[in-house]
Structures are given as C-alpha cells and as structure tokens.
Amino acid sequence: MDRTWCRKRQKFGVLAAAAGTAFSVAVPGLAGTASAAGPPVTRAAPPASARAEASAARANARWLARQLGADGTLRNPNGGTLPDHGLMIDTLFALRAAGEGRLADPIAAYLDDGKHATDYYTWDGLVPNQGYDAVITGGAAAKVLVAAEASGRDPRRFGGHDMVAEVQGAIMRTGPDKGRVSDYSKNPDLSSSVYNNSNMFGQALGVIGLAGAGENDRLAIDALLSQQCSDGYFRIFFDHTSDNTRLSTCDEDKASGKSAPDGDATAMSLSALLAARKAGATGLDGPIGRTVAWLKGRQAAGGGWGGGVSTEAPNTNSTGLVVQALADAGDAKDAVDRGTAYLRSAQVTSADAGNRLADQVGAIAYTPEQYQSARDSGITGTDTWVRAGAQASLGLSQVGFYDLAKGKVPGGGDGGDPGDGDGPGGTPPPGGGGDGNQPSRPGGQLPLPKPRPGASPPSVAPPSGRHGSPAPPPGGGNGGGDKRTANPQNNPVVTPKQTQAQAALPDPAGRLGSYLAGKLVDGDHIEVTEGGRTYVDYDATADVVFALRSLGEQPVAVTRASRFLLTPESVKAYAYGVPYEKSAAAYAEPLAKLQLIARFLQFEPAAPADLATTVAGLRDGLARLRTPQGRFEDTGSFGSADTSVRRQAWAILATTAGASPGDAAVPLRVLLGSQCTDGAFPAVLGAATCATGDVTATAAAIAALNAGPRGGVDGVGDASAVQVAARL
C-alpha cells in the first residue's frame, strides 16, 4: 500500500539519492470522542461458503509472519538502516484481518513500544536528531493511526504521540489544499523544503483512521469526494485550479488528461466512505453507490482487477483491495466470489508439495501466472510476494477497514490448508485466469507498491544491439578508472531521434525524470561522440539509473537500462575494459555500481533468470580488488593508480548491500581515517592529514557512511562523522 512518500528521501545529498536512496535508505465533520482502543471484538465464525477464503487468509498470514524479523521488521529492499515501515503495517493489517493478530504483535510493539513510528511518518528517521521530526508526512501518519487502532492499542498514545491529533493537524483547514491530508512542516523554517506529495491513498486512510477514532472530519471527507468523477471512479493525484485557490475536482481536470481512473484509489476511497458512513457521516449513499457500480463494471473476465495508469492489468494487489471494499459495501456477491477465486488461483497450497513451492504454503503471487511459473522455479524476489500477499489477504478475509480499525476481526482459525479440496492454487478463476497482467510500479504508499510498469518479461524490450559496444577510448576522465573514461565535457551526448520516456507528472521530479529518460538511446543507454565516432557511455547510463530510482520516476527506462548494463557483454566493456585492455583487468567503481543496479533489479519480475549468478560474479570481482588494508584498487593498464574516495564509497555501498554487510567494516575504517580537519573528505584516500576536503568526495563518503550501522564501525563514530561532513 505504499504509493506515496518516497520523494522526501531525495533532499539529503545528491549522491545518496543517486544510489537509489541506497543505503541511507526510496500506495468528516461529525463530532465524537476517541478513547483508548480496547480489546479486539471477535466476530462470529464465517458461514460455510466463506470458510475456504478465511482459511486461505490465515495460511497467507502465517506465511507473511514467517517473513518478519524477530523484532517485527521487514527488510527494506532498497537497503539502508530503516526497515520497510509501510510494508510492515500492510502486513499488520493482513494478520489482524485474518484473525492471526498475535502474529502481528511484534510489528505493533516495534512501532509503539520501540517508539519507531516517527521514523516513518516524520523525516527524523532519515535525518535523526536534526529537527526533522517537525516534518510530517500526512499519509504515513494516517497509516500509523489505523495501525494503532487495528492493533488494539491507544491511538492517543502510540509511540509516545497522539496519532489522532497528528492526522487532524495534517488536514489543511484553509488555503488551496483545504481538506487535504497533507505533507507539511510544523517548523516554518523548514516549510520551503517540504513538497506536498500526498495523494488519495493517504486521504482515504486519514478518513478511515479518524472514523475509527470517532472523529469524522467533514473537510477531509469533502476533499476526498471532490476527487470522484461523475463516472464513479476516483483519481489518484490531487491538483489545483488554474488560480491555485482550491483543489480542482476530478471532473474539472478530465479534459486536460489529469483524471485517469485508478482502481486502487477507487477501492481505498470506497473503504473510506464506508468507514465515514458507519461513523455517522451523512450524504454518502450516492457516491458509494456510484463507486460500487464502477468497480463491478471494471472486473476482468478472469475475476481480477487492475489498478491505475500503467497498472491496468489484473493482479492480486489491486484485486485484494477491491474485493475487501466490495464485500464491505454489500450487494456485490458475484463479483466478490469471482475475485476471491482469482486470488486463490495465485496462492500456494499443500497441493504444491511436489514442486519448488513445497515449503511456501500460504504465499500469494502477484498474478496466477507468476504462481504457475514459481512452481518450477521457486520464489525469486520474496519482497514481491510479501507485497502481493499483504494486500491480497484483505480480499480473502473480507474484513473492512472500519471493522479492522474497531477491532472487529475473526478469532483464531483452525489452521486448515488454503487449498483444501481445490487442487493446486485453489479454484481457477472464471474465464481462464489472469488477463496478461503486466506488473506495475512501486511507489512509495497506499495501495501497496507494485512491480514497475512494463516490468514483466513479455513487456520489456530486450537490450538494444549496442550492448557490449566499446566505451570511449581511455583518456583523462572521471569514471571508476580515471584513465579509461573520456571527459564528459569534451564528449557531446547523442540526443535520440525519438524519446522513449514515459508520460510523467509536471512536477520537478517528473520533469527531471522525463529529461533523463529522454537521453537514453533506444530507451536503454547513453551514447557520446568522440573523434567522429559514437560510443556507449556505460558510466553515464548507470548514473541515470540511480538518479531515476532516487526520483521514483520512469520505471520502464530504469528496468531497460538496468538490463542493458547487466548483459555479459556490457559488464565486460564497462567493468573489465574490453576491448582496450590486453590482459586481465578489473575496475572497482563499475563493479560496485553494477552490483547495486543488479540488486535493485532482482526484486522485480523483469529480473533476468540468471541475475543471481550475475550478482555473485560482480560481488566476487569487487572482493578481489580489495587489499588486505581495506582499500579497493583497480587492476589493468587503464585502471586508476590512485585510490579515490569516490571509488571507496561505491565499493562500500555495494559491499554493505551484500549478504555479509559486516565485510564493509575495514573499508569503512579506511574511509573514516581519511576525514579532513574541517570534517570533509579528500578526493583521494591518503595517509597524510588534510586540512580541507572535496565537496564531491564528501557527498560520496556520506552515502557510504549512511549505509553502515548507526552506532559506528568497530567503535569508530561514523554517525558523528556524517553529521560533521553534512554541515559543510
């Protein structure tokens, strides 16, 4: 459910952002009185017709719980010290709705008792102890409020904060965003740093959370209703009138193409309207009826639903949200039954005992097709299955968000197999299964991030024929090996005859993403000219991939450029100096960058089948360049004789991302030992004490230090080193 709130990470260091947030890090006005949440209310057992779905939901809940760390956290696939808070809360919702609430207790304890909720809904988790706890991400605060309520904990004292008040404070009372659950700063001095990225998913959760607390907010409800088009659907993004005096409506922006239907936003908005009505809000029958009718009319022949633009194809994420909302609304039994059949056709059952999924009973794939493929290959990219299952489970349990917030959830189940009597994967959906689903873009929050648009193998064009073509001849540049990459200022970039950039929002990130993707020749690489010849600039291509990942833009370009760089021929040209080196050679910075790019890609359905082998080769190649003293040094005629801070930083990032991040401890100590008197870092690692450092090298060093443990490395205070350097 994480489709908001990723862009706040990009304000704290260009290189850290270019590493993909990499390792610093990335879905009513009636009165009432909120009280501390009491014990959960156990609902009556479901009728016989619903028992199979309830059993399937419990099986998925138990599988999801096995993916949690001992402290209730889920690893962030982007790396870094912060866990994936949004996905943890989605998992909490799934476990509670399935009647397996005890399995969700570690998540609630981490957020509440451990006081980590603010790591998620403020910027303090990204930049600790610097005053950024005053910056509130409205949608995340709303999600935490619903998590507190669903956990049976006191939302007025969750993680040491009044989450009801936090959400109420995020609703703008005047101005162009009146009624919008917003991102904002309590500290006026930081307001200029905050861009209001909130969308309809955060809005819906805000309405749900306040309804659950008995504090319907009419302004928030009306702002939500303004984003419903007369057809019945909701759009995902807010916009403003041309004079910027108020939020524009969905119908007003139809002509300009800003009001595309979004199935996920529509399902979440329906859940919000139902919650508000149950909490006493009036005048919602008409909007609810139109929403139900639109959703029923959008069900695919196979029983599933898709999401919004670029996520239209059916998938279990979107289907779970829609089924949950329609079941809560009522008068949609046929659609709900067909939807749950679609969900169960993508679930692992005991019937898979003889294949590669034998030990994954309960897991739910993103599509039935992915499930069928995994029976032969096993699960690759567990993160995708966790995201799919957490949302799909809501459709199987059919507990509405209002009941979830009020603790009206099933009791413990009998532990039955989800596929009892149904054969592999449960009952196939009517119409023969999925409809050519194309997994879709993650984003940052409600609903759950989905795989990037165009990321499924059938929809991603193969790498262009230029992969493996020579890089510019070795000359005086600034690549990973300084002798082998031509100076980009002297090598004009080739402008493609036709851009393959995707359409994007007209905000700064969207415009920058479109510009960068538009420079990719054939949609997957950068080319430069030198001496009348054209060459592939692998290093610039890698930097574009990191930049687009940090922006959260142009997912198809990211996937295609990543696959271009990771072909064996491109790896040889970029990291091993082919065809210029006449003997064995290897370059540390390219190996590190390629490893990071590969590790990002492995979480996507577009990942090549042999990607694990590629990652291992890149990891081992980089490790061979590490000296006993912890430095990373190029080999070959055109490798750099110097040991640059930038190369060391990239190598540390890649090492930290590996299976044994502790291997980065010694290289980190080498990096820390080079810090200059003024707190910055020099361009080149050296034993001599330096008085002043280099800005670019310092940015690289900060990214590497942020990737390490917060408490320091072997007693060296890297946290304080980051703070000193960041103030320069």
BAGU-727696 format. One record per residue (C-alpha): x, y, z; residue in one letter. Coordinates in steps of 0.5 Angstrom, whole numbers, plus 2048, in hexadecimal, padded with zeros to 3 digits. Last residue first. Layout:
N
XYZa ...
This chain:
728
83B82B80Bl 836829810r 83682280Ca 83D82180Ea 83C822815v 83681E816q 839818812v 83F818816a 83A81881Cs 83781281Aa 83D80E818d 83F80E81Fg 84580981Fv 844803824g 8457FE81Fd 84080181Av 83B80681Cg 835806820g 83080881Ar 833801816p 835803810g 832805809a 83280C80Cn 83A80C80Cl 83A80A804a 835810803a 839815807i 83F813803a 83C8147FDa 83A81B7FFa 84181C802t 84481A7FBa 84081F7F7t 8418257FCv 8498247FDd 84C825804g 85082A808t 85682980Da 85982280Ac 85D81D80Et 86181980Aa 86081180Aa 85C812804g 855811800l 8548157FAv 84F81B7F9a 84F81D801p 84981C806f 84682280Aa 846823811g 84B829811d 851825813t 85082080Ec 84D81980Eq 85281480Bs 85180F811g 84A80F810l 84B80C809l 85080780Cv 84B805812r 84580480Dl 84A7FF809p 84B7FB80Fv 8447FB811a 8417F980Aa 8417F280Bd 83C7F3810g 8377F380Ap 8377EC809s 8327EA804a 8337F0800g 8317F7800a 8367F9805t 83B7F7800t 8387FB7FAa 8388017FFl 83F800801i 8418007FAa 83E8067F8w 84180A7FEa 8488077FCq 8478097F5r 8458107F7r 84B8117FCv 85080F7F6s 85580A7F7t 85A80D7F2d 85D8087ECa 8578097E8s 8558037E4g 8588037DCf 85D7FE7DCs 85A7F97E1g 8587F97E8t 8537FE7ECd 8547FE7F4e 84F7FE7F9f 8527FF800r 8517FB806g 8597FA809q 8597F3806p 8577F67FFt 8507F57FCr 8507F47F4l 84E7ED7F5r 8487EF7F9a 8467F37F3l 8467ED7EEg 8437E97F4d 83D7ED7F4r 83C7EE7EDl 83C7E77ECg 8377E57F1a 8337EB7EEv 8337E87E7t 8317E17EAt 82B7E37EEa 8297E77E7l 8297E17E3d 8217E17E2a 8227E87E0p 81E7ED7E5a 8187F07E2a 8137ED7E8p 8177F27ECe 81A7F17F3f 8217EF7EFq 8217F57EBl 8237F97F2f 8297F47F3r 82B7F47ECa 82C7FC7ECi 8307FC7F2l 8347F67EFq 8357FA7E9l 8378007EDk 83C7FD7F1a 8407F97EBl 8408007E8p 8438037EEe 8487FD7EFa 84B7FD7E8y 84E7F67E5a 8547F47E1a 8577EE7DEa 85B7EF7D8s 85A7F37D1k 8567F87D4e 8527FC7CFy 84D7F87CCp 84A7F67D2v 84C7FA7D8g 84A7F67DDy 8447FA7E1a 8417FD7DBy 8427F97D5a 8427F27D8k 83C7F47DCv 8387F77D6s 83A7F07D2e 8377EC7D8p 8317F07D8t 8307F47DEl 8307FB7DBl 82B7F97D6f 8267F67DCr 8277FC7E0s 8268017DAa 81F7FD7D9r 81D7FD7E0t 81E8047E2v 81B8077DBa 8158037DDv 8158067E4p 81580D7E1q 8158107E8e 81680F7EFg 81B8147F0l 8208107F3s 81F80B7EEr 81F8107E8l 8268127EBa 82980B7ECf 8278097E5v 82A8107E2v 83080E7E6d 8318087E3a 83080A7DCt 8358107DDa 83A80A7DFd 8388067D9y 83A80B7D4d 8398087CDv 83D80A7C8y 83C80E7C1t 8428107BDr 8438177BAg 8498187BEg 8458177C4e 83D8167C5t 8398147CBv 83480F7CCe 82F80E7D2i 82B8077D2h 8258047D3d 81F8077CFg 8228067C8d 82780C7CAv 82580E7D1l 8258167D1k 81D8167D2g 81E8127D9a 8228187DCl 81D81D7D9y 8178197DBs 81A8187E2g 81B8207E3l 8148227E1r 81181C7E6g 81681E7ECa 8148267EBp 80D8257EAd 8098247E3p 80781D7E5l 80A8187E0a 8098157D9a 80E80F7D8q 8158117D4a 81680E7CEq 8198147CAt 81A8147C3q 8208167BFk 8248157C5p 82981A7C7t 8308187C7v 83481B7CDv 83A81F7CBp 84181C7CDn 8458227D0n 8418247D6q 84081C7D7p 84881B7D8n 8498147D5a 84980E7D9t 84F80A7DAr 85580D7DDk 85180F7E3d 84E8087E5g 8478097E8g 84680E7E3g 8498157E4n 84C8167DDg 8538177DAg 8538127D4g 85280B7D3p 84D80A7CDp 84680C7CEp 8428057D0a 8428007CBp 83C7FC7C9s 83A7F77CEg 8327F97CDh 8317FD7C6r 82C7F87C4g 8277FA7C8s 8257F67CFp 81F7F27CEp 8187F67CEa 8147F57D5v 80D7F47D4s 80E7EC7D4p 8137EC7DAp 80E7EF7DFs 8117F67E0a 80D7FB7DCg 80A7FE7E2p 80E7FD7E8r 80D7F87EDp 8077FA7F1k 8087FE7F8p 8027FD7FCl 7FC8027FCp 7FD8067FFl 804809800q 80C80A7FBg 80C8087F5g 80C8017F2p 80A8017EBr 8067FB7E8s 8067F47E6p 8047F37DFq 7FE7EE7DFn 7FC7EA7D9g 7F57E97DBd 7F57E57E1g 7F27DE7E2g 7EE7DA7DDg 7E77DE7DDg 7E57DC7E3p 7EA7DC7E8p 7EE7D57EAp 7EB7D27F1t 7F17D27F5g 7F97D27F4g 7FA7CB7F2p 7F47C77F4g 7ED7C97F7d 7EB7C57FCg 7EF7C8802d 7F37CE7FEg 7F47D2804p 7F67CD809d 7F37CD80Fg 7F67D0815g 7F07D0819d 7EF7D781Ag 7F07DC81Fg 7EA7E2820g 7E87E681Bp 7E87EE81Bv 7E47F381Ek 7EA7F7821g 7E77FE81Fk 7EC80081Aa 7EB7F9817l 7E47FA817d 7E5801813y 7EA7FE80Ef 7E57F880Cg 7E67F180Ev 7E67ED807q 7EB7E880As 7ED7E6803l 7EC7ED800g 7F17EF805l 7F67EA804s 7F77EC7FDa 7FA7F2800q 7FF7EF805a 8007E9800g 8027EE7FAa 8077F27FEr 80A7EC801v 80B7E87FAw 80E7EE7F7t 8137EE7FDd 8157E77FCt 8187E87F6g 8197E17F3t 8147DC7F5i 8157D57F2g 8177D47EBs 8127CE7E9d 80C7D07EEr 80E7D77EDa 80C7D87E6s 8057D67E8q 8057DB7EDy 8077E07E9q 8027DF7E4e 7FD7DF7EAp 7FF7E67EBt 8037EA7F0y 8047E37F4a 8017E17FAi 8047DD800a 8007D9804g 8057D2803v 80C7D4802q 8107CE804d 80D7CA7FEa 80E7D07F9l 8137CC7F5r 80F7C67F3n 80C7C07F6g 8087C37FCa 8057C87F8d 7FE7C57F9a 7FF7C8800s 7FD7CE7FEt 8017D47FAv 7FC7DA7F8q 7FB7DD7F2a 7F57DA7F0s 7F27DC7F7r 7F27E37F5l 7EE7E27EEy 7E97DE7F2a 7E97E37F7t 7E77E87F2g 7E27E37EFr 7DE7E37F5d 7DF7EA7F7v 7DC7EC7F0a 7D67E77F1d 7D57EA7F8k 7D57F17F6a 7CF7F47FAd 7D37F5800g 7D77FB802a 7DC7F7806d 7DD7F2801a 7DE7F77FBl 7E47FA7FFa 7E77F4801q 7E67F17FAv 7E97F87F7v 7EF7F87FCl 7F17F17FAg 7F07F17F3t 7F57F77F3s 7FB7F37F6n 7F97EC7F3t 7FA7EF7ECn 7F57F17E6p 7F87F57E0a 7F77FD7E1e 7FE7FE7E4t 8008037DFs 7FB8087E1v 7F78067E7g 7F67FF7EBg 7F47F87E8g 7EE7F47EAw 7ED7EC7EAg 7E87E77E8g 7EB7E57E2g 7E67E87DDa 7E87EF7E0a 7E47F37E6q 7E37FA7E3r 7DC7FA7E4g 7DB7F87EBk 7E07FE7EDl 7DC8037E9w 7D68007ECa 7D98007F3v 7DB8077F2t 7D580A7F0r 7D18077F6g 7D680A7FBi 7D68117F8p 7CE8117F9g 7CE80E800d 7D3813802l 7CE818805g 7CF81780Ct 7D5816811a 7D4811817g 7DA80D818a 7D7808813k 7D680D80Er 7DE80F80Fa 7E080880Fa 7DC806808l 7DF80D805l 7E680B807a 7E5804804s 7E28077FEl 7E880B7FDs 7ED8057FEm 7EA8027F8a 7EA8087F4t 7F18097F5a 7F38027F3d 7EE8027EDg 7F18097EBd 7EE80C7E5p 7F18127E1a 7F08197E4s 7F581D7E1k 7F481D7DAg 7F38247D9s 7EB8237D7a 7EA81F7DDk 7ED8247E2d 7E68277E4e 7E38207E5d 7E881E7EAc 7E88257EEt 7ED82A7EFs 7EF82B7F6l 7EF8337F7r 7F283A7F6t 7F78387F1n 7F583D7ECd 7F58377E7s 7F18327ECt 7F582D7F0h 7F78267EFd 7F78207F3f 7F98197F1f 7F68127F1i 7EF8137EDr 7E98107F0f 7E480D7ECy 7DC80E7ECg 7DB8107E5d 7DA8177E8s 7E18177EAc 7E38177F1q 7E981B7F3q 7E48207F6s 7E181B7FBl 7E881A7FEl 7E8822800a 7E1821802d 7E381B807i 7E981F809a 7E582580Bl 7E082180Er 7E581E813d 7E2818817n 7E581881Ee 7E2811821g 7E980E821a 7E780981Bg 7E580F817a 7EB813818l 7EF80D816g 7EB80C810i 7EB81380Dv 7F281380Eg 7F380D80Bl 7EF80F805a 7F3816804q 7FA812805g 7F780E7FFf 7F58147FBm 7FB8177FBn 80081B7FFs 80681E7FBn 8068257FFn 80D8277FEy 811828804v 81882C804s 815833804s 81183180As 81783080El 818837812d 810837813p 811831818n 80B82D818k 80D82A811s 80882880Cy 805821808d 7FE822807s 7F781E809v 7F3823804r 7ED827807g 7F082E805k 7F682D800d 7F58347FCp 7F4837803g 7F183680At 7F083080Er 7F582B80Cm 7F582480Fi 7FC823811a 7FA825818g 7F4820819q 7F981B817v 7FD81C81Ce 7F881E821a 7F5817820v 7FC814821m 7FD817828d 805815828h 80981182Dg 80A80B828g 80280B828f 7FF80F82Er 7F881282Br 7F880C826p 7F780782Dd 7F980082Ar 7F47FB828g 7F97F9822s 7F47FC81Da 7F3802820e 7FB803820a 7FB801819a 7F6806817v 7FA80C81Al 800809817v 7FD80A810k 7FA811812a 801813814a 80481080Da 7FF814809g 80181A80Dg 80881A80Ct 80A81F812i 810823812v 812825819a 81581F81Bd 81A822816y 81E82681Cg 82582381Bq 82581D81Fn 82481881Ap 824819813v 82081480Fl 81C811815g 81B818817d 81781A811w 811818814t 80B813813y 81080D813y 81680E818d 81081181Ct 80D80A81Da 814808820h 812809827k 814802829g 80E80182Dd 809803827d 80C802821l 8107FC823y 80B7F9827a 8067FA822a 80A7F681Di 80C7F0822p 8047F0824d 8027EE81Da 8037E681El 7FE7E7824r 7F97EA81Fg 7F87E481Be 7F17E581Ag 7F27E6812a 7F07EE813a 7F67EE818r 7FB7EB814l 7F97EF80Ea 7F97F6811f 8007F4815l 8037F280Et 8017F980Bd 8047FC811i 80A7F8810m 80A7FA809l 80A80280Ag 80F801810h 8147FE80Bd 81A7FE80Fp 81F804810l 826802810t 827802809g 8257FD803g 8217FF7FEn 81D7F87FFp 81B7FB806n 81C7F580Br 8167F380El 8157F5816t 8127F181Cg 8187F1820d 8197E981Fa 8197EB817g 8127EA813l 8127E580Dq 80F7E0812r 8097E5813a 8077E580Cl 8077DE80Bw 8027DD811r 7FE7E380Fa 7FE7DF808n 7FB7D980Ba 7F67DD80Fr 7F37E0809a 7F37DA806a 7EF7D780Cs 7EA7DD80Ba 7E97DC804e 7E77D5805a 7E37D780Br 7DF7DC807a 7D97D7804s 7D97D380Ba 7D77DA80Ep 7DC7DE812p 7DD7DD819a 7DA7E381Da 7DF7E981Er 7E37EA824t 7E47F1827v 7EB7F3828p 7ED7F582Fp 7EC7FD830g 7EF80382Ca 7F0809830a 7EA80D82Fs 7E881282Aa 7E281782Bt 7DE818825g 7DB81E821a 7D981E81Al 7DD821815g 7E081D810p 8018077FBv 81B80A7FCa 823809806v 82A80C807s 82B805804f 8298077FDa 82480C7FDt 82680A7F6g 82D80B7F6a 82B8117F2a 8288147F9a 82E8137FDa 8328167F8l 82D81C7F8v 82D81D7FFg 82781E804f 821820800k 82081A7FCq 81D816802r 81681A802k 8158177FBr 8128117FDc 80C813801w 8068107FDt 8058097FAr 8068057FFd 800800800m 
